[in-house]
Amino acid sequence: MVENRRWLNWLTHFVLIIGVLIVAFPIYIAFVASTHELDALLQSPMPIWPGDSLIKNYAQALGTGARAVGAPVWLMMFNSLVMAVGISVGKIAISMLAAFAIVYFRFPFRMAFFWMIFITLMLPVEVRILPTYKVVADLNMLNSYPGLIIPLIASATATFLFRQVFLAVPDELTEAARIDGAGPIRFFKDILLPLSRTNIAALFVIMFIYGWVQYLWPLLITTDEKFYTMLIGINRMIAVGEGQAEWQIIMATTMLAMLPPVLIVVFMQRLFVKGLVETEK
């Protein structure tokens, strides 16, 4: 029996509060910097309380961004959103279909193909970056949404997770569907998809954040400002050479860049946690 000691509860909450403060303090400083004029940020010490330029700075960021980037922040946010959603949906769709074929179809070298997929975990984008770039360039997909999305939609991890989910489906359910005359597509759509709802939600959150924070691949294939993502835009704002970076706009852009992942996690938190811990179907 675990004893409920009051001092231990206080200690636990104290440690949690300290941890939250350590994690949240840099975010708070970024927010404060986004509410001041540039002159105030260049002073020493830097202000630690919000200023009165919040609306002005955020309006400027959403409208035109910093001088170093021609694309407005709203367009870069849209590009990042398209990339993140495209990667998430693509990874889930391809992984579910691959796992469905591996578990429910009998064909030669079925497990060999599965292990070939699984071994690709050792070949991230950074390892195969040159041949991938060559293929994308030959297909004329530079500076395009398909070029940002398609090379990143395969996922061995998601395929493995969905395979484990499908293996946990009782054989009696499969036999009942077969007796009722359900074909493979109907079985997949009416039974496997609803059973995998929480797992899909958990993977969507993970893959969305994975797509949102991509930096290397968009950096390589985007030279047109119309296809800059948020991270590329922020990097361009900072790299002004001998000029003065507009830190108030950069911090406002950084705060805006954090909003979509945070909203996804907040609104899908229940399904996300349930999908990670749920074992019974």
C-alpha positions as a Markdown table, in Angstrom:
| # | Residue | x | y | z |
|---|---|---|---|---|
| 1 | Met | 0.0 | 0.0 | 0.0 |
| 2 | Val | 1.4 | 3.4 | -1.0 |
| 3 | Glu | 1.3 | 6.0 | 1.7 |
| 4 | Asn | -0.1 | 9.4 | 0.9 |
| 5 | Arg | 2.3 | 11.8 | 2.6 |
| 6 | Arg | 1.5 | 15.5 | 2.4 |
| 7 | Trp | 5.1 | 16.6 | 2.3 |
| 8 | Leu | 5.8 | 14.3 | -0.6 |
| 9 | Asn | 2.9 | 15.8 | -2.5 |
| 10 | Trp | 4.3 | 19.3 | -1.9 |
| 11 | Leu | 7.8 | 18.2 | -3.0 |
| 12 | Thr | 6.4 | 16.6 | -6.2 |
| 13 | His | 4.5 | 19.7 | -7.1 |
| 14 | Phe | 7.4 | 21.9 | -6.3 |
| 15 | Val | 9.7 | 19.9 | -8.6 |
| 16 | Leu | 7.1 | 20.0 | -11.4 |
| 17 | Ile | 6.6 | 23.8 | -11.0 |
| 18 | Ile | 10.4 | 24.3 | -11.2 |
| 19 | Gly | 10.6 | 22.2 | -14.3 |
| 20 | Val | 7.7 | 24.1 | -16.0 |
| 21 | Leu | 9.4 | 27.4 | -15.1 |
| 22 | Ile | 12.7 | 26.3 | -16.6 |
| 23 | Val | 11.1 | 25.1 | -19.8 |
| 24 | Ala | 8.7 | 28.1 | -20.1 |
| 25 | Phe | 11.1 | 30.9 | -19.3 |
| 26 | Pro | 12.8 | 31.1 | -22.8 |
| 27 | Ile | 9.3 | 31.1 | -24.3 |
| 28 | Tyr | 8.3 | 34.0 | -22.0 |
| 29 | Ile | 11.5 | 35.9 | -23.0 |
| 30 | Ala | 10.7 | 35.4 | -26.7 |
| 31 | Phe | 7.1 | 36.7 | -26.1 |
| 32 | Val | 8.4 | 39.7 | -24.2 |
| 33 | Ala | 10.9 | 40.5 | -27.0 |
| 34 | Ser | 8.0 | 40.3 | -29.5 |
| 35 | Thr | 6.2 | 43.1 | -27.7 |
| 36 | His | 9.0 | 45.8 | -27.7 |
| 37 | Glu | 10.6 | 48.0 | -30.2 |
| 38 | Leu | 14.1 | 47.0 | -31.5 |
| 39 | Asp | 15.8 | 49.8 | -29.5 |
| 40 | Ala | 14.5 | 48.4 | -26.2 |
| 41 | Leu | 15.8 | 44.9 | -27.1 |
| 42 | Leu | 19.3 | 46.2 | -27.8 |
| 43 | Gln | 19.6 | 47.8 | -24.4 |
| 44 | Ser | 21.3 | 46.1 | -21.4 |
| 45 | Pro | 19.6 | 44.7 | -19.5 |
| 46 | Met | 16.8 | 43.5 | -21.8 |
| 47 | Pro | 13.3 | 44.2 | -20.6 |
| 48 | Ile | 11.6 | 41.3 | -18.8 |
| 49 | Trp | 8.0 | 42.7 | -18.9 |
| 50 | Pro | 5.8 | 42.9 | -22.0 |
| 51 | Gly | 5.8 | 46.2 | -23.9 |
| 52 | Asp | 3.2 | 48.1 | -25.8 |
| 53 | Ser | 4.2 | 47.1 | -29.4 |
| 54 | Leu | 2.6 | 43.7 | -29.5 |
| 55 | Ile | -0.1 | 44.4 | -32.1 |
| 56 | Lys | 2.3 | 46.4 | -34.2 |
| 57 | Asn | 5.0 | 43.8 | -34.3 |
| 58 | Tyr | 2.6 | 40.9 | -34.9 |
| 59 | Ala | 0.8 | 42.8 | -37.6 |
| 60 | Gln | 4.1 | 43.6 | -39.3 |
| 61 | Ala | 5.2 | 40.0 | -39.0 |
| 62 | Leu | 2.0 | 38.6 | -40.5 |
| 63 | Gly | 2.0 | 41.3 | -43.2 |
| 64 | Thr | 5.4 | 41.7 | -44.6 |
| 65 | Gly | 7.8 | 39.9 | -42.2 |
| 66 | Ala | 11.4 | 41.2 | -41.9 |
| 67 | Arg | 13.2 | 42.9 | -44.7 |
| 68 | Ala | 15.5 | 39.8 | -45.2 |
| 69 | Val | 12.5 | 37.7 | -46.3 |
| 70 | Gly | 10.2 | 38.7 | -49.2 |
| 71 | Ala | 7.5 | 36.2 | -48.2 |
| 72 | Pro | 5.1 | 37.2 | -45.5 |
| 73 | Val | 4.8 | 35.1 | -42.4 |
| 74 | Trp | 1.3 | 34.0 | -43.1 |
| 75 | Leu | 2.5 | 32.5 | -46.4 |
| 76 | Met | 5.4 | 30.7 | -44.7 |
| 77 | Met | 2.9 | 29.4 | -42.0 |
| 78 | Phe | 0.7 | 28.1 | -44.8 |
| 79 | Asn | 3.6 | 26.3 | -46.5 |
| 80 | Ser | 4.6 | 24.7 | -43.2 |
| 81 | Leu | 1.0 | 23.7 | -42.6 |
| 82 | Val | 0.7 | 22.1 | -46.0 |
| 83 | Met | 4.0 | 20.3 | -45.6 |
| 84 | Ala | 3.2 | 19.0 | -42.1 |
| 85 | Val | -0.4 | 17.9 | -42.9 |
| 86 | Gly | 0.8 | 16.3 | -46.2 |
| 87 | Ile | 3.6 | 14.4 | -44.5 |
| 88 | Ser | 1.3 | 13.3 | -41.6 |
| 89 | Val | -1.6 | 12.1 | -43.9 |
| 90 | Gly | 0.8 | 10.5 | -46.4 |
| 91 | Lys | 2.8 | 8.6 | -43.7 |
| 92 | Ile | -0.4 | 7.3 | -42.0 |
| 93 | Ala | -2.0 | 6.3 | -45.3 |
| 94 | Ile | 1.0 | 4.5 | -46.8 |
| 95 | Ser | 1.9 | 2.8 | -43.5 |
| 96 | Met | -1.6 | 1.5 | -42.9 |
| 97 | Leu | -1.8 | 0.1 | -46.4 |
| 98 | Ala | 1.6 | -1.5 | -46.1 |
| 99 | Ala | 0.8 | -3.0 | -42.7 |
| 100 | Phe | -2.6 | -4.2 | -44.0 |
| 101 | Ala | -0.9 | -6.0 | -46.9 |
| 102 | Ile | 1.8 | -7.6 | -44.7 |
| 103 | Val | -0.6 | -8.9 | -42.0 |
| 104 | Tyr | -3.6 | -10.0 | -44.1 |
| 105 | Phe | -2.3 | -11.0 | -47.4 |
| 106 | Arg | -0.1 | -14.1 | -48.2 |
| 107 | Phe | 2.4 | -13.5 | -50.9 |
| 108 | Pro | 6.0 | -14.7 | -51.5 |
| 109 | Phe | 8.7 | -12.9 | -49.4 |
| 110 | Arg | 6.1 | -11.1 | -47.3 |
| 111 | Met | 8.3 | -10.9 | -44.2 |
| 112 | Ala | 11.3 | -10.1 | -46.3 |
| 113 | Phe | 9.6 | -7.0 | -47.6 |
| 114 | Phe | 8.6 | -6.1 | -44.1 |
| 115 | Trp | 12.2 | -6.3 | -42.9 |
| 116 | Met | 13.4 | -4.3 | -45.9 |
| 117 | Ile | 10.9 | -1.6 | -44.8 |
| 118 | Phe | 12.0 | -1.8 | -41.2 |
| 119 | Ile | 15.7 | -1.6 | -42.1 |
| 120 | Thr | 15.1 | 1.8 | -43.7 |
| 121 | Leu | 15.1 | 3.2 | -40.2 |
| 122 | Met | 18.9 | 3.2 | -40.5 |
| 123 | Leu | 18.6 | 5.4 | -43.6 |
| 124 | Pro | 17.1 | 8.8 | -42.6 |
| 125 | Val | 16.8 | 11.7 | -45.0 |
| 126 | Glu | 20.3 | 13.0 | -44.1 |
| 127 | Val | 21.9 | 9.7 | -45.3 |
| 128 | Arg | 20.1 | 9.6 | -48.6 |
| 129 | Ile | 19.9 | 13.3 | -49.2 |
| 130 | Leu | 21.9 | 13.4 | -52.5 |
| 131 | Pro | 20.1 | 10.7 | -54.4 |
| 132 | Thr | 16.7 | 12.0 | -53.1 |
| 133 | Tyr | 17.5 | 15.5 | -54.3 |
| 134 | Lys | 18.6 | 14.1 | -57.7 |
| 135 | Val | 15.3 | 12.3 | -58.1 |
| 136 | Val | 13.3 | 15.3 | -57.1 |
| 137 | Ala | 15.2 | 17.6 | -59.4 |
| 138 | Asp | 14.9 | 15.2 | -62.3 |
| 139 | Leu | 11.1 | 15.1 | -61.8 |
| 140 | Asn | 10.9 | 18.9 | -61.7 |
| 141 | Met | 9.6 | 19.0 | -58.2 |
| 142 | Leu | 11.9 | 21.7 | -56.8 |
| 143 | Asn | 10.1 | 24.6 | -55.4 |
| 144 | Ser | 6.8 | 22.7 | -55.2 |
| 145 | Tyr | 4.6 | 21.2 | -52.5 |
| 146 | Pro | 5.0 | 17.7 | -53.9 |
| 147 | Gly | 8.7 | 18.1 | -53.6 |
| 148 | Leu | 8.4 | 19.1 | -50.0 |
| 149 | Ile | 6.1 | 16.3 | -49.1 |
| 150 | Ile | 6.5 | 13.1 | -51.2 |
| 151 | Pro | 10.2 | 12.3 | -50.3 |
| 152 | Leu | 9.3 | 12.3 | -46.6 |
| 153 | Ile | 6.0 | 10.3 | -46.5 |
| 154 | Ala | 7.4 | 6.8 | -46.1 |
| 155 | Ser | 7.7 | 5.7 | -42.5 |
| 156 | Ala | 9.0 | 2.3 | -41.3 |
| 157 | Thr | 8.1 | 3.2 | -37.7 |
| 158 | Ala | 4.5 | 3.8 | -38.5 |
| 159 | Thr | 4.3 | 0.7 | -40.6 |
| 160 | Phe | 5.7 | -1.3 | -37.7 |
| 161 | Leu | 3.2 | 0.2 | -35.2 |
| 162 | Phe | 0.2 | -0.4 | -37.5 |
| 163 | Arg | 1.4 | -4.0 | -38.1 |
| 164 | Gln | 1.4 | -4.5 | -34.3 |
| 165 | Val | -2.1 | -3.0 | -34.1 |
| 166 | Phe | -3.5 | -5.3 | -36.8 |
| 167 | Leu | -1.9 | -8.4 | -35.3 |
| 168 | Ala | -3.8 | -7.7 | -32.1 |
| 169 | Val | -7.2 | -7.8 | -34.0 |
| 170 | Pro | -8.8 | -11.1 | -33.1 |
| 171 | Asp | -9.0 | -13.7 | -35.8 |
| 172 | Glu | -12.6 | -14.3 | -35.0 |
| 173 | Leu | -13.4 | -10.7 | -36.2 |
| 174 | Thr | -11.6 | -11.4 | -39.5 |
| 175 | Glu | -13.6 | -14.6 | -39.9 |
| 176 | Ala | -16.9 | -13.0 | -39.1 |
| 177 | Ala | -16.2 | -10.3 | -41.7 |
| 178 | Arg | -15.3 | -12.9 | -44.3 |
| 179 | Ile | -18.5 | -14.8 | -43.5 |
| 180 | Asp | -20.6 | -11.6 | -43.9 |
| 181 | Gly | -19.1 | -11.2 | -47.4 |
| 182 | Ala | -16.8 | -8.3 | -46.6 |
| 183 | Gly | -14.0 | -7.9 | -49.1 |
| 184 | Pro | -10.5 | -6.6 | -48.2 |
| 185 | Ile | -11.4 | -2.9 | -48.8 |
| 186 | Arg | -14.6 | -3.1 | -46.8 |
| 187 | Phe | -12.8 | -4.9 | -44.0 |
| 188 | Phe | -10.1 | -2.3 | -44.0 |
| 189 | Lys | -12.5 | 0.6 | -44.1 |
| 190 | Asp | -15.3 | -0.6 | -41.7 |
| 191 | Ile | -13.3 | -2.5 | -39.2 |
| 192 | Leu | -9.5 | -1.7 | -39.1 |
| 193 | Leu | -9.9 | 2.1 | -39.6 |
| 194 | Pro | -12.3 | 2.5 | -36.6 |
| 195 | Leu | -10.2 | 0.2 | -34.4 |
| 196 | Ser | -7.0 | 2.2 | -35.3 |
| 197 | Arg | -8.6 | 5.6 | -34.6 |
| 198 | Thr | -6.6 | 6.4 | -31.5 |
| 199 | Asn | -3.4 | 5.1 | -33.0 |
| 200 | Ile | -3.9 | 7.3 | -36.0 |
| 201 | Ala | -4.5 | 10.3 | -33.8 |
| 202 | Ala | -1.3 | 9.6 | -31.8 |
| 203 | Leu | 0.8 | 9.2 | -35.0 |
| 204 | Phe | -0.8 | 12.2 | -36.6 |
| 205 | Val | 0.4 | 14.4 | -33.7 |
| 206 | Ile | 3.9 | 13.0 | -33.9 |
| 207 | Met | 4.2 | 13.2 | -37.6 |
| 208 | Phe | 2.7 | 16.7 | -37.8 |
| 209 | Ile | 5.4 | 18.0 | -35.4 |
| 210 | Tyr | 8.0 | 16.0 | -37.4 |
| 211 | Gly | 6.8 | 17.7 | -40.6 |
| 212 | Trp | 6.5 | 21.2 | -39.0 |
| 213 | Val | 10.1 | 21.2 | -37.7 |
| 214 | Gln | 11.7 | 20.0 | -41.0 |
| 215 | Tyr | 14.6 | 22.3 | -41.9 |
| 216 | Leu | 17.3 | 20.5 | -44.0 |
| 217 | Trp | 15.0 | 19.2 | -46.7 |
| 218 | Pro | 13.1 | 22.5 | -47.3 |
| 219 | Leu | 16.4 | 24.3 | -47.2 |
| 220 | Leu | 17.7 | 22.2 | -50.1 |
| 221 | Ile | 14.8 | 22.2 | -52.5 |
| 222 | Thr | 13.3 | 25.7 | -52.0 |
| 223 | Thr | 14.9 | 28.7 | -53.6 |
| 224 | Asp | 11.7 | 30.5 | -54.4 |
| 225 | Glu | 10.4 | 32.6 | -51.4 |
| 226 | Lys | 6.9 | 31.5 | -52.2 |
| 227 | Phe | 7.7 | 28.1 | -50.8 |
| 228 | Tyr | 9.7 | 29.0 | -47.7 |
| 229 | Thr | 8.6 | 27.3 | -44.6 |
| 230 | Met | 8.6 | 28.9 | -41.1 |
| 231 | Leu | 12.1 | 27.6 | -40.1 |
| 232 | Ile | 13.6 | 28.7 | -43.4 |
| 233 | Gly | 12.0 | 32.1 | -43.0 |
| 234 | Ile | 13.3 | 32.6 | -39.5 |
| 235 | Asn | 16.8 | 31.6 | -40.5 |
| 236 | Arg | 16.7 | 34.1 | -43.4 |
| 237 | Met | 15.5 | 36.8 | -41.0 |
| 238 | Ile | 18.5 | 36.2 | -38.7 |
| 239 | Ala | 21.1 | 35.8 | -41.5 |
| 240 | Val | 21.3 | 39.5 | -42.5 |
| 241 | Gly | 25.0 | 39.8 | -42.8 |
| 242 | Glu | 26.2 | 43.2 | -41.8 |
| 243 | Gly | 22.7 | 44.5 | -41.3 |
| 244 | Gln | 20.7 | 44.6 | -38.1 |
| 245 | Ala | 18.3 | 41.8 | -37.5 |
| 246 | Glu | 14.8 | 42.9 | -36.6 |
| 247 | Trp | 14.6 | 40.9 | -33.5 |
| 248 | Gln | 11.2 | 42.0 | -32.4 |
| 249 | Ile | 9.8 | 40.7 | -35.7 |
| 250 | Ile | 11.9 | 37.5 | -35.5 |
| 251 | Met | 10.5 | 36.8 | -32.0 |
| 252 | Ala | 7.0 | 37.5 | -33.1 |
| 253 | Thr | 7.5 | 35.1 | -36.0 |
| 254 | Thr | 8.9 | 32.5 | -33.6 |
| 255 | Met | 5.9 | 32.8 | -31.3 |
| 256 | Leu | 3.6 | 32.3 | -34.3 |
| 257 | Ala | 5.6 | 29.3 | -35.4 |
| 258 | Met | 4.9 | 27.6 | -32.1 |
| 259 | Leu | 1.1 | 28.0 | -32.3 |
| 260 | Pro | 0.1 | 25.2 | -34.7 |
| 261 | Pro | 2.0 | 22.4 | -33.0 |
| 262 | Val | 0.8 | 23.6 | -29.6 |
| 263 | Leu | -2.8 | 23.7 | -30.8 |
| 264 | Ile | -2.5 | 20.2 | -32.3 |
| 265 | Val | -1.2 | 18.8 | -29.1 |
| 266 | Val | -3.8 | 20.6 | -26.9 |
| 267 | Phe | -6.8 | 19.6 | -29.0 |
| 268 | Met | -5.7 | 16.0 | -29.6 |
| 269 | Gln | -4.1 | 15.4 | -26.2 |
| 270 | Arg | -6.8 | 12.9 | -25.1 |
| 271 | Leu | -6.6 | 10.8 | -28.3 |
| 272 | Phe | -2.8 | 11.1 | -28.3 |
| 273 | Val | -2.3 | 9.7 | -24.8 |
| 274 | Lys | -5.0 | 7.1 | -25.4 |
| 275 | Gly | -3.3 | 6.0 | -28.6 |
| 276 | Leu | 0.1 | 5.6 | -26.9 |
| 277 | Val | -1.1 | 3.6 | -23.9 |
| 278 | Glu | -4.1 | 1.7 | -25.3 |
| 279 | Thr | -3.4 | -2.0 | -25.7 |
| 280 | Glu | -6.8 | -3.6 | -25.7 |
| 281 | Lys | -9.0 | -3.6 | -28.8 |
